[in-house]
Amino acid sequence: MTYDEIKLKNPGVLKTKLPDHIFRQIKADALADAEKKIPYNEHLVGQIDGEYQIKVNPYFEKIINDIWIEYRERFDYNLENQYYIPDTAWINVQKKHEFNPVHHHEGAASWVIWLQIPYDLEEELNTFKNAKSRDTSLFYFYYNSFTGTQENSPLYIDKQWEGTMIMFPAMLKHSVYPFYTTDATRISISGNIEVHA
């Protein structure tokens, strides 16, 4: 007997490493915007004091648009809708013990770029050695399988992820666990791609 796999339509998560010169520019601009301290907390569910609005400059908008085009084509996702990239996004300047609870975003897709990861991942995962699950500092996705069971997929974010960008469906639930081993900050920027009404 021979077997063929029938893949069911399901958009995934797209990951890319930004070129160094682009990453450095995005990081510099985002950190400069964060210094203005325009609060963004009221728009977010995070238990993070340092959540600030940042500007999406034209060169940054092009980067977001490029990955969005790749995402739509690769996953045959949201091709029928008109979309736009807002000119603002947000930066999370996350301190020890702060976290983002399980949540989803609005719009067509969401993106994250990690600017600074201050901890050693192995030390983080060993913080609570006797726990059944070692999840400190992890970024998690939550979703239902085709059989209806609740599934989750962690991203093991470490220093190697600085300059990495991901894109995923905005309605995909996700969370960010707190970290414990350093007083330095974990910094990421995030935003959405919106659908025209």
C-alpha positions, 0 to 999 in steps of 0.5 A: 500500500502507498500513502499520501498526506493531505495537508489541511489549511492552517496558517503557521508562524513565520520566522526570519533574522533581520539583516544586522544594519536593519536590526540596528536601525530599528532598535535605535529608533525604537529605543529613542521612541521609548525614551519619550515614554508615551504610555501604551499600557491601556491598549495592552494586557501585559503586566509590564510597566514599561509599554510605550508607543513607537513609530513605524518609519517608512523603512520599517513599514517596508520590512513589515510589508515584505514579511507580510507578503511572504506570509500571505503567499506561503500560508494562502492567508487572508488573500481576499482582504485589503490591509494596512500597516499602522504607523505606530506599534509598541515596545515592551521594556520588561523587568524581572517578574513581569509577564504577558498573560494569555491573549490575542490581538486584533487585525489580520496578523501580528509581529514581534521583534526581540531587541534584547534578551538579558538572561541565559536561557538554561539558568532561567529554565533551572530556576524552579528545578523541582517544578513539573513544568519549567517555563520561565521566560518562554514565549508560548502559542496556544491553539486547538488541534484538529481533534479538539485538544488544547495544544501549546508550542513554546519558543525558547527565546535566548540571546540568539533571538535578538534581531529575530522577527516572527509573524503569526495570525493576530487571533492566535493566543500567546503569552510571555512568561516572566524571567527571574535571573537578572535585573536587566530588561528584556526588550521587544517590539510588537505590532499588528497588520490591520484589515480595512473595514 
